[in-house]
Amino acid sequence: MINNVVLVGRLTRDAELRYTGSGIAVASFTVAVERPYTNAQGERETDFINCVAWRKTAEIISNFTRKGSLVGVTGRMQTRNYTNNEGRKVYITEVVCENFQMLEPKSVTEKRAQNDGSSSNAGVSKNYSNNSNDSQNNNQAPKNNTKSNHANFDEDPFESNNDSIDISDDDLPF
């Protein structure tokens, strides 16, 4: 039997890290995933998928991601249930995260948080990159961002630079 889930989307909020009574880390988070088609109004709809991660994976997600982070999650679908205070059985379906990847640089997520006015730094490590240039550039204000408050990936990063680009044939993927 196969129970395999692969998601790519953005976190809707910072991961909520808790510990069980026996000290096992568990993180709950929600991933917003756009549907691959448009509705009758020409708009893309979004699914908000609840996820849970355990142990070291939970701690890493909590420490290195934040609201708006683009992540890839692999895991399995799981349904659990409990009886609420009114005596009704409640079913919860969620993805149990077995592995995840951060799909954009830390600097992009931090710039998005600055532009959105988010000041929450809870659970975010500033020193997980070994690139010394990365930590220096994160403190600078974004340049040429007068069009929008969000990162625009359609803009040419070399637009204002008149220098030629030296790329050898060995660097090309084709």
Phi, psi and omega in degrees: 000147184243129174221089185227130181235136174231125181233144169228121181188189182251144176291134180276345179199167175297144178297139180263108182266128176226171177232139177288173179301333180266010174087014179273130181286139175219131180241134175249136179204164180237135179250127176269121183237121178287142175285151186280008181223167180257156178276188183297335179272003180081014181254150175274135175267159184235138173258139179251108190252121179285136181228156176221139178233150184239158173055228186296323178301319179298316181294320180294315178300315181296321184280330190243004176235167177206174178309130179094350180296136176274119184228154169249132183235132170240145181178209181224152177279138180218140176242131176233165179214160175207166177259124183280183183295336180272002179085008179268144177278127181249129179254136179235124177250130182210164176266126174272112185285119176260335179204151177210160176223142173275126190256008174214157180296154179302324183297325180293317179296318180293320178296320179297320179294321178294317181291328179279353180084010179284128180248006182283121176247014184299127174077008182254122178275135180270353190236036180268357178262137176272356182275113183293331178293328181298316182289331178287322183284339183291337183270356180270150177289145178297140181265150175053040181251050182270345184281325188205159175274355182248155178298133180248108184277358179273347181283149179276117182291344181258012185303315184267003182255119182269003180289149176282156181255124181260106180234125178276160180298334180290338181277345183279140183280358182234000000 
